[in-house]
């Protein structure tokens, strides 16, 4: 395989992965961080809230820390221990089966044939090659805190509603103090509520600049990655067409010029060729009656061309008899009385408008000669 083909394949794979990762990150940032703020800004209604209550809700929160692949000899399951274990306590538990390591074979996949054949390796026949039936873990339970503020406001229909806002502080009680300091009892402030669900309340409808900055950054990276992927794909398509596609051949034959366009399909056994031929323009004359020989009519018949003989005008007679015909002298060959014959086609120095030359040496019996019969001039 050529290095350029390998490079294009690598670029296609890389750009596809980068574009996909950037898009996934952008989706996460948009729906996780910026969409809630957009929703509040666009759909929530403004009102004035009054703080009527504050409280702190405590709960037990447990974290599990497991070994890489150690077997648990005995003990309760981690899920059941999380219910019974006291706050600020730590104990070992068993977390059941776990596959610690996965082993895969390498399989080769090839496309194309001959010089255009390309191959790559991928993981296949994957299986768990290291596991434990009961994984050893350690469970730690602590007290987590959630400060809660009760606020009262009026809706657009003058209904009085109480709703709660809160914040999860986990085990950090300093977070609790800081949050409650923002909302003192009987304090009033502007708030925003969801008209579809009056229990959903927000204290601000402003955008957070750094969140939108992150979103726009990943949006730009996603667009750049997609453009890069499209460019690489167009380059690959161009190379494929150049190698297996349209070919144009210019040629010259017997003074005629033309072109042949051929499309070759690498998977087919035939090639379709269309030929266009342009014949040089011949010298033409004014109209007259003429006939041509069979050999001349067959000219270029292999190209299915129709021969168009040049048109010759009547010459001006030098002498006209009383019967309206040219007067022959008897020295030139004639086909009938009063009618003279000339060879066809005329040579370059022949001028049909010059007086007739009765002394010209013409051979009417020569092969492939063309004859023109001249009739009366009046």
ABEGO torsion letter per residue (X at the ends): XBAAAAAAAAAAAAAAAAAAAAAAAAAAAAAAAAAAAAAAAAABBBBBBBBABBBBBBBBBBBBBBBAABBBABEBBAAAAAAABBBGBBBBBBAEBBBABBBBBBBBBBBEBEAABBBBBBBBGBBBABBBABBBBBBBBBBBBBBBBBBBBBBAAGBBBBBBBBBBAEABAAAAAAAAAABBBGBBBBBBBBAABAABBBABABBBAAAAAAAAAAAAAAAAAAAAAAAAAAAAAAAAAAAABBBBBBBBBGGBBBBBBBBBBAABABBBBBBBBBBBBBBBBBBBBBBBBAAAAABGAAAGBBBBBBBBBBBBBABBBAAGBBBBAGABBBABBGBBBBBOBBBAABBAABBBBAABBBBAABBGBBBBBBBBAX
